[in-house]
Amino acid sequence: MTAHSEVRFAVDDGVELGAWLYLPNSDAQRCPAITMAHGFAGVMGHGITRFAEAFVDAGFAVLLHDHRTFGISGGEPRQDVDPWRQVADWRRAISYLEARPEVDSQRIGLWGTSYAGGHALVLGATDRRIACVVAQVPTTSGYQQGLRRVAPEGVAALEAALNDDERAQARGEPPRRQAIVSADSAIPASYRAKDAIEFYLQPLGEGARWENTVTMRSTRLARMYEPGVWAPRVSPTALLMIVGSHDTITLTDVALSSYEQALEPKKLVLIAGGHFDPYLSGFQTSCGTAVDWFRQHLDR
């Protein structure tokens, strides 16, 4: 594993985020940098340290953080996914990175995947400190994903469960929980597909902190999240979108529609396969294309 150091930085509400900082072997006084984070309910050990290591080997400093309530980051309740809070926290990650003496603050790129690929669109459109963006298999429409993930006959029961959770919280009870992945249809879960189960339950390495649970209210927030509307506003920041050709989680056709609405400069790369193939069988293409994008827009 490429050498890195664990760092922490403060965000709102007295919470500290934990991150791994990678610094390249370079004689340059200040180097370009990339800020990274994972998607829905994922932590650093879920297949993205490979990307960070490739980026640092290419000469970039890299800050890879866990979202609040996940992994080595603080925050309560644990395993709670609030997209807008994650976006706000990510701005602090950018602030931390640009203040590092090793980093050229004018040359910072952003890489996000899946749910955080949606965050990448929001941040690319609203934070001009970012010089370029990579959005890998991004969430672009929680509404459209919800339509396909939940059968019509199951929507009423889901809404009832979410409403019961809200009422329980109003009574002072903690947020209710469900599994992130499960093949058992009797167990409420965010994902049931075989590739999702294998991805989330992969060995994470010594010291990794993760559990197969997420707050139910995370589902409601995910169904409300529409980061694709920000795609046309990323320009003039350069946008690379990496999409799986048969993605049934963040939906190939919906992602492509968002890409079509984005303005130049932009680039699209299609990876053969589903949502998780850019981390696995398509890694060389997805990672190599990202490295080239960062070199094109950060090496100057």
C-alpha positions as CSV (number, residue, x, y, z in Angstrom):
1,M,0.0,0.0,0.0
2,T,1.2,3.5,-0.9
3,A,2.3,5.5,2.1
4,H,-0.2,7.9,3.6
5,S,-0.9,9.6,6.8
6,E,-4.2,9.9,8.7
7,V,-5.4,13.5,9.2
8,R,-8.4,15.1,10.7
9,F,-10.2,18.4,10.1
10,A,-13.2,20.1,11.6
11,V,-16.6,20.5,10.0
12,D,-19.8,21.9,11.5
13,D,-21.5,20.7,14.7
14,G,-18.2,19.9,16.4
15,V,-17.6,16.9,14.1
16,E,-14.2,15.9,12.8
17,L,-13.7,14.1,9.6
18,G,-11.0,11.5,9.2
19,A,-9.0,11.2,6.0
20,W,-5.9,9.7,4.4
21,L,-3.5,12.2,2.9
22,Y,-1.2,10.9,0.2
23,L,1.8,13.0,-0.9
24,P,3.8,12.3,-4.0
25,N,7.6,11.9,-4.2
26,S,8.2,15.2,-5.9
27,D,10.8,18.0,-5.8
28,A,8.1,20.5,-6.7
29,Q,7.4,23.0,-3.9
30,R,3.7,22.8,-4.4
31,C,1.9,20.1,-6.3
32,P,-1.6,19.7,-7.8
33,A,-4.0,17.8,-5.7
34,I,-7.2,15.7,-5.8
35,T,-10.0,15.5,-3.2
36,M,-11.9,12.2,-3.1
37,A,-14.8,10.5,-1.3
38,H,-17.0,7.4,-1.6
39,G,-20.6,6.9,-2.4
40,F,-23.7,5.8,-0.5
41,A,-22.8,4.2,2.8
42,G,-19.2,3.4,1.6
43,V,-15.9,3.9,3.3
44,M,-12.4,4.3,2.1
45,G,-11.8,0.5,2.1
46,H,-14.5,-0.1,-0.4
47,G,-12.3,-0.2,-3.5
48,I,-11.2,3.4,-3.9
49,T,-7.8,3.5,-2.3
50,R,-6.6,1.9,-5.6
51,F,-7.6,5.1,-7.3
52,A,-5.9,7.3,-4.7
53,E,-2.7,5.3,-5.0
54,A,-2.8,5.6,-8.8
55,F,-3.3,9.4,-8.5
56,V,-0.4,9.9,-6.1
57,D,1.8,7.7,-8.3
58,A,0.9,10.1,-11.1
59,G,2.3,13.0,-9.1
60,F,-0.8,14.4,-7.4
61,A,-1.4,14.9,-3.7
62,V,-4.6,13.2,-2.6
63,L,-7.0,13.7,0.3
64,L,-9.4,10.8,0.6
65,H,-12.0,11.3,3.4
66,D,-14.8,9.2,5.0
67,H,-18.1,11.0,5.2
68,R,-19.4,12.0,8.6
69,T,-20.9,9.1,10.6
70,F,-18.9,6.6,8.5
71,G,-15.5,4.9,8.9
72,I,-12.9,6.9,10.8
73,S,-15.0,10.1,10.7
74,G,-17.0,11.4,13.6
75,G,-20.7,12.3,13.9
76,E,-23.9,10.8,15.2
77,P,-26.1,8.9,14.5
78,R,-23.6,6.5,12.9
79,Q,-24.2,5.3,9.4
80,D,-26.5,8.2,8.5
81,V,-26.4,9.5,4.9
82,D,-27.4,13.2,4.4
83,P,-26.3,14.3,0.9
84,W,-26.4,18.0,1.6
85,R,-24.4,17.7,4.8
86,Q,-21.9,15.6,3.0
87,V,-21.6,18.3,0.3
88,A,-21.1,21.0,3.0
89,D,-18.4,18.8,4.7
90,W,-16.6,18.3,1.4
91,R,-16.2,22.0,1.0
92,R,-14.2,21.9,4.3
93,A,-12.1,19.1,2.9
94,I,-11.3,21.4,0.0
95,S,-10.4,24.2,2.4
96,Y,-8.2,21.8,4.4
97,L,-6.4,20.6,1.2
98,E,-5.8,24.1,-0.3
99,A,-4.3,25.2,3.0
100,R,-1.7,22.4,3.0
101,P,1.8,23.8,2.3
102,E,2.5,21.0,-0.1
103,V,-0.5,21.8,-2.3
104,D,-0.9,24.4,-5.1
105,S,-4.4,25.7,-4.2
106,Q,-5.0,26.8,-7.8
107,R,-4.7,23.2,-9.0
108,I,-7.2,21.1,-7.1
109,G,-9.4,18.5,-8.8
110,L,-12.3,16.5,-7.4
111,W,-13.2,12.8,-7.9
112,G,-16.5,11.4,-6.7
113,T,-18.1,8.1,-7.3
114,S,-21.7,6.8,-7.2
115,Y,-23.6,9.0,-4.7
116,A,-20.5,11.1,-4.3
117,G,-20.4,11.3,-8.1
118,G,-23.6,13.3,-7.7
119,H,-21.9,15.4,-5.0
120,A,-19.1,16.0,-7.6
121,L,-21.6,17.6,-9.9
122,V,-23.0,19.9,-7.2
123,L,-19.5,20.9,-6.0
124,G,-18.3,21.4,-9.6
125,A,-21.2,23.8,-10.2
126,T,-21.0,25.7,-7.0
127,D,-17.4,25.8,-5.8
128,R,-15.0,27.4,-8.3
129,R,-11.9,26.5,-6.3
130,I,-12.3,23.2,-8.1
131,A,-10.3,23.2,-11.4
132,C,-11.8,20.0,-12.8
133,V,-14.2,17.2,-11.9
134,V,-14.5,13.5,-12.3
135,A,-17.9,12.0,-11.7
136,Q,-17.8,8.2,-11.8
137,V,-21.1,6.3,-12.2
138,P,-22.8,9.3,-10.6
139,T,-26.2,9.5,-9.0
140,T,-28.1,12.1,-11.0
141,S,-31.7,11.5,-10.0
142,G,-32.9,9.9,-6.8
143,Y,-36.5,10.1,-8.1
144,Q,-35.8,8.1,-11.2
145,Q,-33.7,5.6,-9.3
146,G,-36.5,5.2,-6.8
147,L,-39.0,4.5,-9.6
148,R,-37.0,1.6,-10.8
149,R,-35.7,0.2,-7.6
150,V,-39.0,0.0,-5.8
151,A,-41.8,-1.9,-7.4
152,P,-45.0,0.2,-7.7
153,E,-46.9,-2.1,-5.3
154,G,-44.1,-1.6,-2.7
155,V,-44.1,2.2,-2.6
156,A,-47.0,2.6,-0.2
157,A,-45.3,0.3,2.4
158,L,-42.0,2.1,2.0
159,E,-43.6,5.5,2.5
160,A,-45.5,4.2,5.5
161,A,-42.2,2.9,7.0
162,L,-40.5,6.2,6.4
163,N,-43.4,8.1,8.0
164,D,-43.4,5.8,11.0
165,D,-39.6,6.5,11.4
166,E,-40.3,10.2,11.3
167,R,-43.0,10.0,13.9
168,A,-40.7,7.9,16.2
169,Q,-37.9,10.5,15.9
170,A,-40.5,13.2,16.9
171,R,-41.1,11.2,20.0
172,G,-37.4,11.3,20.8
173,E,-36.5,7.8,19.5
174,P,-33.3,7.2,17.5
175,P,-33.6,6.9,13.8
176,R,-34.6,3.4,12.7
177,R,-32.3,1.3,10.6
178,Q,-32.2,-1.1,7.7
179,A,-29.5,-3.2,6.1
180,I,-27.4,-1.7,3.3
181,V,-27.3,-5.0,1.4
182,S,-29.2,-8.2,1.9
183,A,-30.3,-11.0,-0.4
184,D,-33.2,-11.8,2.0
185,S,-36.3,-10.1,0.8
186,A,-37.7,-10.2,4.3
187,I,-35.0,-7.9,5.5
188,P,-35.4,-4.2,4.6
189,A,-32.3,-3.2,2.6
190,S,-31.0,-0.5,0.3
191,Y,-29.6,-2.9,-2.3
192,R,-30.3,-6.6,-3.2
193,A,-28.4,-7.1,-6.4
194,K,-25.6,-9.7,-6.2
195,D,-22.9,-7.4,-7.4
196,A,-23.9,-4.8,-4.7
197,I,-23.8,-7.4,-2.0
198,E,-20.4,-8.6,-3.1
199,F,-19.0,-5.1,-3.3
200,Y,-20.2,-3.9,0.1
201,L,-19.3,-7.1,1.9
202,Q,-15.8,-7.3,0.4
203,P,-12.9,-7.6,2.9
204,L,-12.0,-4.1,4.0
205,G,-8.6,-4.6,5.6
206,E,-7.3,-4.3,9.1
207,G,-8.7,-1.4,11.1
208,A,-11.6,-0.6,8.7
209,R,-14.8,0.6,10.4
210,W,-18.0,-0.3,8.7
211,E,-21.2,-2.1,9.4
212,N,-24.0,-3.4,7.2
213,T,-26.6,-0.9,8.4
214,V,-27.9,2.6,7.5
215,T,-30.6,4.8,8.9
216,M,-33.9,4.5,7.2
217,R,-34.1,8.3,6.8
218,S,-31.1,8.0,4.5
219,T,-33.5,6.4,2.0
220,R,-35.9,9.3,2.0
221,L,-33.1,11.8,1.5
222,A,-31.7,9.7,-1.4
223,R,-35.1,9.6,-3.1
224,M,-35.2,13.4,-2.9
225,Y,-31.6,14.0,-4.2
226,E,-31.4,15.4,-7.7
227,P,-27.8,16.4,-8.4
228,G,-28.1,15.9,-12.1
229,V,-29.8,19.3,-12.3
230,W,-26.4,20.9,-11.6
231,A,-24.7,19.3,-14.6
232,P,-25.3,22.2,-17.0
233,R,-23.8,24.6,-14.4
234,V,-20.5,22.8,-13.9
235,S,-19.1,24.6,-17.0
236,P,-16.7,26.3,-17.5
237,T,-15.1,23.8,-15.0
238,A,-14.0,20.7,-17.0
239,L,-16.2,17.6,-16.4
240,L,-15.3,14.0,-17.0
241,M,-18.2,11.6,-16.5
242,I,-17.6,7.9,-16.4
243,V,-20.7,5.7,-16.9
244,G,-21.3,2.0,-16.8
245,S,-23.0,0.8,-20.0
246,H,-25.5,-1.4,-18.1
247,D,-25.8,0.4,-14.7
248,T,-29.0,-0.5,-13.0
249,I,-28.1,1.4,-9.8
250,T,-27.4,4.9,-10.9
251,L,-29.1,4.2,-14.3
252,T,-27.1,4.5,-17.5
253,D,-29.8,6.3,-19.5
254,V,-30.4,8.8,-16.7
255,A,-26.7,9.5,-16.3
256,L,-26.3,9.9,-20.1
257,S,-29.2,12.4,-20.1
258,S,-27.5,14.5,-17.5
259,Y,-24.2,14.3,-19.5
260,E,-26.0,15.6,-22.6
261,Q,-27.2,18.6,-20.6
262,A,-23.7,19.4,-19.4
263,L,-21.8,22.1,-21.3
264,E,-18.3,22.1,-22.6
265,P,-15.6,21.3,-21.6
266,K,-16.7,17.8,-21.0
267,K,-15.9,14.2,-21.8
268,L,-17.8,10.9,-21.5
269,V,-16.3,7.5,-21.0
270,L,-18.5,4.4,-21.2
271,I,-17.3,1.3,-19.2
272,A,-18.6,-2.0,-20.3
273,G,-20.7,-3.5,-17.5
274,G,-22.6,-2.4,-14.5
275,H,-22.3,0.0,-11.6
276,F,-19.4,-1.7,-9.9
277,D,-17.3,-2.6,-13.0
278,P,-15.3,0.7,-13.0
279,Y,-13.9,-0.4,-9.6
280,L,-13.2,-3.9,-10.8
281,S,-12.9,-5.2,-14.4
282,G,-12.9,-1.7,-15.8
283,F,-10.5,-0.2,-13.3
284,Q,-7.7,0.3,-15.8
285,T,-9.9,2.3,-18.1
286,S,-11.8,4.3,-15.4
287,C,-8.6,5.1,-13.5
288,G,-6.4,5.7,-16.5
289,T,-8.9,8.1,-18.0
290,A,-9.2,10.0,-14.7
291,V,-5.4,10.3,-14.5
292,D,-5.3,11.7,-18.0
293,W,-8.1,14.1,-17.2
294,F,-6.3,15.4,-14.1
295,R,-3.0,15.7,-16.0
296,Q,-4.7,17.7,-18.8
297,H,-6.4,20.2,-16.4
298,L,-4.1,20.3,-13.4
299,D,-0.6,20.0,-14.8
300,R,0.2,23.5,-15.9
